[in-house]
């Protein structure tokens, strides 16, 4: 039997240690100034009683798919207000921060019915393609394997860019040198074709690597000018929002936060780790929206036409606990999910939940 949404009308219709700081354990006092949400825009709960929702992907009919990290299940958030399990992805080996993570829907879904998932197995992290016919999942076909896996720093966000390529955010899985090793898929942002082949215009011929020097990226989003932004967990001092350049080196583990050192790209925004531990990222209504785990808030960062970022605004500080994923919907809303049942939060009634905000 499906899990009932609190508000079916919110659905779219018609269409161990410092190293473990990556996802944080508890919120610390913030030095930022919280701001109120716009008048009349308090979030609405649209799904509840979920088991560590991680990936959320919108389908063309306005319904959505939800990946539950620990169970390996994918739920269908239907237009009638229910969520039902459409299948479990075989081979998921959940431990610590790993499991069934990001989801993405093919840009050609109307004709190919393909979805993509990032998951941890006993041997690696990988990306698989599955057919979803509106009722059940097909068998997964691996398209990218050999991404380093561990109980921490598994990355996991996947998203199709405006160019039709699939971008894959990975972590260094606790082995810092991997982030600077061009032969490793860990600590990178990767770019592949939907069939897993390597685009001819990647920075290094024959390599899926798009950028290097990342500790643990869990958020990818493009703005109106098709600029790619990414969120990244720091270790002890600085969390980051980065503007991603093809072939760019973002410094980890040589630097954390802004260094000004030649050869490394500095973050555009940095926070103390107590304010953020940033996971999901979306672009909507002229701003980047960042879900903070340890910081237990939703960040809004205005984006100017030239790509300059305005002052980050802290929303819902501590109101919903740990926040994991953010999704921009075609009708202008922002969905965000809680992650209070991930072993590091304090679950409340109805957790974990997906909430909708209208900016």
Secondary structure, 3 states (H helix, E strand, C coil): CCEECCCHHHCCCCCCCCHHHHCCCCCCCCCCCECCCCCCCCCEEEECCCCCEEEEEECCCCCEEEEECCCCEEEEECCCCEEEEEEECCCCCCCCCCCEEEEEECCCHHHHCEEEEEEECCCCEEEEEEEECCCCECCCEEEEEEECCCCCCCCCCEEECCCCCEEEECECCCCHHHHHCCCCCCCCEEEECCCCCCCCCCCCCCCCEEEECCCEEEEEEECCCCCEEEEECCCCCEEEEEECCCCCECCCCCCCCCCCCCCCCCCCEEEECCCCCEEEEEEECCEEEEEECCCCEEEEEEECCCCCECCCEEECCCCCCCEEEEEECCCCEEEEEECCCCCCCCCCCCCCCEEEEEC
